[in-house]
Amino acid sequence: MKGHECYHCKQWVAEGEPHDCWTTTEAALTRELSEDLQDAYQRLREAAADLGEQRIYASHKCIMFSRKACYFFVRPHRKHLELCVFLGRPIRAPQIRRVEQPSKTKVANILRVTHRDEVEEPITGWLREAYEFAAPAPPKVVAASSAPGLKTRPTSAKARPTSAKTRPTSGKARPTSAKARPASKKASPTDVGRTFRSGTRKLKTRAKTPRRRR
């Protein structure tokens, strides 16, 4: 006969036969419990519901109590209820049967409950601590300047001081010389008899006539 063995419940499922052992309900998981265990579960459920908003649902063989993540669950057994409380620390108490660490930040503290009267302090205090530990983190506000791919130059808080001192403008303007230099003029060889005065003497110059080449 063709088929397969269910990974969860280990039941042999024939080919083409519908099988869903994972999806279940609270009533289906607690139906066969004794009266004391059913009362103990109802007391646990009421204590958890009083903590605040959460989601309670059945999954496979457990009843989960969850916020953003599951903070504790109940696994019903024939003679007891097994509680698994997730905290950020191990609990040192006689009620704790064993401690496991499924992740770096979460510790699973496992204990048993057999009667309604056991659902009180310190168990209810541990449930309250687990509920607060599982609170969703507040959303992060990303500034526009820290958006990926955008680089902004930081603005300096200190402004450069403006100098109050200005260079004074001189009221005196430079006098422009009224005297202009006379343009120098070279004497040409045709100038004759030009007279120059040097002190009180008069000097006469003779014009030089260029020699002709033969």
C-alpha positions in Angstrom: 0.0 0.0 0.0 1.5 3.3 -1.1 1.7 6.2 1.4 4.0 8.0 3.8 4.6 8.5 7.5 3.6 11.8 8.9 6.7 13.7 10.2 4.8 15.1 13.2 2.5 12.4 14.5 4.3 9.4 12.9 1.0 8.1 11.6 1.0 6.2 8.3 -1.0 8.2 5.7 -2.3 6.3 2.7 -1.8 7.9 -0.8 -4.5 10.3 -1.6 -5.9 10.3 2.0 -6.3 13.8 3.6 -4.3 14.3 6.7 -3.9 17.4 8.9 -2.5 16.7 12.4 -0.9 20.1 12.8 -4.1 22.3 12.7 -6.1 21.8 15.8 -8.1 23.7 18.5 -7.9 24.3 22.2 -11.0 22.2 22.8 -9.5 19.2 20.9 -6.3 19.4 23.0 -8.0 19.8 26.4 -11.0 17.5 25.8 -9.4 14.4 27.3 -7.9 16.1 30.4 -9.1 15.4 33.9 -11.3 17.9 35.6 -8.4 19.3 37.8 -6.2 19.8 34.7 -9.0 21.5 32.8 -9.6 23.9 35.7 -5.8 24.5 35.9 -5.7 25.3 32.2 -8.7 27.7 32.5 -6.9 29.5 35.3 -3.8 29.8 33.2 -5.7 31.2 30.3 -7.5 33.8 32.4 -4.2 34.9 34.0 -2.6 35.3 30.6 -5.5 37.1 29.0 -5.5 39.7 31.9 -2.0 40.7 30.9 -3.1 42.5 27.8 -3.5 42.2 24.0 -2.2 38.9 22.6 -3.0 36.0 20.4 -4.0 32.6 21.8 -4.1 29.7 19.3 -3.5 25.9 19.1 -0.7 24.6 17.1 0.0 20.8 16.7 0.1 19.6 20.4 0.6 23.0 22.1 -1.5 26.0 22.9 0.5 29.2 22.2 0.3 32.5 23.9 1.9 35.1 21.7 2.5 38.8 21.2 5.0 39.6 18.4 6.5 36.2 19.3 5.4 33.4 21.6 6.1 34.2 25.2 4.9 30.9 26.7 2.9 27.8 25.6 1.1 25.0 27.3 1.6 21.3 26.3 -1.3 19.2 27.8 -0.4 15.7 29.1 -2.5 13.1 30.7 -1.3 13.8 34.2 0.0 17.4 34.1 0.3 20.6 32.1 3.8 21.4 30.8 4.5 25.1 30.7 7.4 26.6 28.7 8.0 30.3 29.7 10.4 32.3 27.5 12.5 34.9 29.4 15.8 36.6 29.0 17.2 34.7 31.9 17.1 31.3 33.5 14.8 30.9 36.6 16.3 29.4 39.7 13.3 27.9 41.6 12.1 24.4 42.7 9.2 24.6 40.2 11.5 24.7 37.2 12.2 21.2 35.8 14.7 22.1 33.2 16.1 25.1 31.3 16.9 25.3 27.6 18.3 28.1 25.5 16.9 28.0 21.9 18.6 31.3 21.0 21.2 33.8 22.3 18.6 36.1 23.8 15.8 33.7 24.8 15.8 31.1 27.6 13.0 28.5 27.9 12.1 27.7 31.5 10.0 24.5 31.7 7.7 23.6 34.6 4.7 21.5 35.4 1.2 22.4 36.8 -1.2 19.8 38.1 -3.8 21.9 40.0 -5.6 25.2 39.7 -4.2 26.4 43.1 -0.6 26.3 41.7 -1.5 29.1 39.2 -0.4 31.9 41.5 2.8 33.7 42.5 5.6 33.1 41.5 4.2 31.4 38.3 1.9 34.4 37.4 4.8 36.8 38.0 6.9 34.8 35.5 4.1 35.0 33.0 3.9 38.7 33.4 7.7 39.1 33.0 7.6 36.9 29.9 4.7 39.0 28.5 6.8 42.2 28.9 9.9 40.6 27.6 8.1 39.7 24.3 6.9 43.3 23.8 7.5 44.5 20.2 10.4 46.9 19.7 9.4 50.5 18.9 9.8 51.5 15.3 13.0 53.1 14.3 12.8 56.6 12.9 15.2 57.0 10.0 16.3 60.6 9.4 16.4 61.9 5.9 20.1 62.6 6.1 20.8 59.0 7.1 19.0 57.5 4.1 21.3 55.0 2.2 23.0 56.4 -0.8 22.7 60.1 0.3 25.7 61.8 1.8 25.3 65.3 3.2 28.0 67.6 4.4 27.7 68.4 8.1 26.9 72.1 8.7 29.1 73.8 11.2 27.3 75.3 14.2 29.8 78.1 14.4 29.5 80.8 11.9 32.6 82.7 10.8 32.6 86.1 12.4 32.5 89.1 10.1 35.3 91.5 10.8 34.0 94.9 12.1 37.3 96.6 11.2 37.5 97.9 7.7 40.5 99.5 6.1 40.1 103.3 6.3 40.2 105.1 3.0 42.7 107.9 2.9 41.1 111.3 2.4 44.3 112.6 0.8 44.6 111.8 -2.8 48.0 111.5 -4.4 48.8 114.8 -6.2 49.3 114.3 -9.9 52.5 115.9 -11.2 51.7 118.9 -13.4 55.1 118.9 -14.8 55.5 116.7 -17.8 58.9 115.5 -18.9 59.9 117.1 -22.1 60.3 114.7 -24.9 64.0 114.2 -25.7 64.9 115.3 -29.2 68.2 114.2 -30.9 70.0 116.8 -32.8 70.1 116.0 -36.5 73.3 116.6 -38.5 71.6 119.4 -40.4 71.2 121.6 -37.3 73.9 124.3 -37.3 74.7 127.0 -34.8 72.6 125.7 -31.9 73.4 127.3 -28.7 73.3 125.7 -25.3 73.6 127.5 -22.0 75.7 126.0 -19.2 75.8 128.2 -16.2 76.9 131.6 -17.5 78.9 130.4 -20.5 77.6 130.0 -24.0 78.7 127.1 -26.0 78.5 126.7 -29.7 78.4 123.5 -31.5 79.5 122.9 -35.0 77.4 120.6 -37.1 79.2 117.6 -38.5 78.8 116.9 -42.1 79.1 113.3 -43.0 82.0 112.4 -45.3 81.3 111.1 -48.7 83.0 108.0 -49.8 84.9 108.1 -53.0 
